[in-house]
Amino acid sequence: MDRAELTTEQVLKRDIPWEHYMSTKLISGTCLQLLRRYDHKPESQRAPLLEEDGPAYVRVFLNILRSISKEETVEYVLALIDEMLATNPKRAALFYDQSLSGEDIYEPFLS
């Protein structure tokens, strides 16, 4: 199958080596903990996580996009963001949370 034909659902079936990224210091232990709670979980489990600590998950996604350039991982994180926003467009407000004010939230998307 041509990579351009991959759907979000197909991309999200991948297993990303988060532990490897932590062992190589590309992500932090805290980032790994958040990913383990969120990754490959149904929306019924993700929604409360985003309600409780949404900006932390946005920060994790942005940090991954800044520090990891492996195509499969970038596609995966973008698919997570796409799914998060498609399920509830109001979650876009999480990207404007005060706790992210010191970060350039657009920078990972401009590379």
Order of alpha helices (4+ residues) and beta strands (2+ residues): alpha-alpha-alpha-alpha-alpha-alpha
